[in-house]
Amino acid sequence: MAQEVKIILVDDLDGGSADETIRFSMDSSSYEIDLSSTNAAALRDALKPFISAGRKIPSRGARAGKPASSTRSQDASAIRAWARDNGYNVSDRGRVQSEIIEAYKAAHGG
């Protein structure tokens, strides 16, 4: 039996159609927002002077000295949880199917 799952993004600012999901962090909190191309450009333009003046830092896992496999397993856990919430059959262990990973990335702007 074939299954097709469609994810429709809604702009979190104006309720219209969204084109991408943007992740960002501030003050030790991480955020995710779905935006249209226009609103995404406005966000990037607003942050541009701060980003230009700021310093890039490694991700939390890299700063804490965690091995890459730990980060990968956290990603796999997030993908598995998302897949289950969206009607996919996914095992608790082993490699996550590439179609599920691609659907997850598409849903999260990746």
C-alpha positions as CSV (number, residue, x, y, z in Angstrom):
1,M,0.0,0.0,0.0
2,A,1.4,3.4,-1.0
3,Q,1.2,6.3,1.3
4,E,1.6,9.9,0.5
5,V,2.1,12.4,3.3
6,K,1.9,16.1,2.5
7,I,3.1,18.8,4.8
8,I,1.7,22.2,4.3
9,L,3.6,25.1,5.9
10,V,1.7,28.0,7.3
11,D,3.4,31.4,7.9
12,D,3.6,31.9,11.6
13,L,3.4,35.7,11.2
14,D,0.6,36.3,8.8
15,G,-1.2,32.9,8.4
16,G,-0.5,32.7,4.7
17,S,1.5,30.1,2.8
18,A,5.0,29.5,4.2
19,D,8.0,28.5,2.0
20,E,10.5,27.5,4.6
21,T,11.3,26.8,8.3
22,I,13.9,28.9,9.9
23,R,15.7,27.9,13.1
24,F,17.5,30.4,15.3
25,S,18.7,30.8,18.9
26,M,18.8,33.7,21.3
27,D,19.4,33.9,25.1
28,S,20.0,30.1,25.4
29,S,16.6,29.3,23.8
30,S,16.2,27.8,20.3
31,Y,13.3,28.7,18.1
32,E,11.7,27.5,14.8
33,I,9.4,29.6,12.7
34,D,7.7,28.9,9.3
35,L,7.8,31.9,7.0
36,S,7.0,32.9,3.5
37,S,9.9,34.0,1.3
38,T,9.0,37.6,1.9
39,N,8.9,37.3,5.7
40,A,12.0,35.1,5.7
41,A,13.9,37.8,3.8
42,A,12.6,40.5,6.2
43,L,13.9,38.4,9.2
44,R,17.3,37.9,7.6
45,D,17.5,41.6,6.7
46,A,16.6,42.6,10.2
47,L,19.3,40.3,11.7
48,K,22.0,41.0,9.1
49,P,23.8,43.8,11.0
50,F,23.8,41.7,14.2
51,I,25.0,38.6,12.4
52,S,27.7,40.5,10.6
53,A,29.0,41.9,14.0
54,G,28.7,38.6,15.8
55,R,31.0,35.7,16.2
56,K,30.1,32.2,14.9
57,I,30.4,29.5,17.6
58,P,30.4,25.7,17.3
59,S,27.1,23.9,17.9
60,R,26.4,22.9,21.6
61,G,27.5,19.3,20.9
62,A,30.8,20.4,19.6
63,R,31.4,22.8,22.4
64,A,30.6,20.2,25.0
65,G,33.0,17.8,23.5
66,K,30.3,15.3,22.6
67,P,31.2,12.9,19.8
68,A,29.5,13.2,16.5
69,S,27.7,9.9,16.9
70,S,25.9,11.3,20.0
71,T,24.6,14.2,17.9
72,R,23.6,11.8,15.1
73,S,21.6,9.7,17.5
74,Q,19.8,12.8,18.8
75,D,18.9,13.7,15.2
76,A,17.7,10.1,14.6
77,S,15.5,10.3,17.7
78,A,14.0,13.6,16.5
79,I,13.4,12.1,13.0
80,R,11.8,9.0,14.5
81,A,9.5,11.0,16.7
82,W,8.5,13.2,13.8
83,A,7.9,10.2,11.5
84,R,5.6,8.5,14.0
85,D,3.6,11.7,14.5
86,N,3.2,12.0,10.8
87,G,2.1,8.4,10.0
88,Y,5.3,6.7,9.1
89,N,6.3,3.3,10.4
90,V,9.8,3.5,11.7
91,S,11.8,1.1,13.8
92,D,13.2,2.0,17.2
93,R,16.7,1.0,16.2
94,G,19.0,0.9,13.2
95,R,19.1,3.1,10.1
96,V,16.2,5.5,9.4
97,Q,14.9,5.1,5.9
98,S,16.2,7.7,3.5
99,E,12.6,8.6,2.3
100,I,11.7,9.4,5.9
101,I,14.9,11.5,6.4
102,E,14.1,13.4,3.2
103,A,10.5,14.0,4.3
104,Y,11.7,15.3,7.7
105,K,14.2,17.6,6.0
106,A,11.5,18.9,3.6
107,A,9.2,19.6,6.6
108,H,11.9,21.4,8.5
109,G,13.4,23.5,5.7
110,G,16.5,21.4,5.3
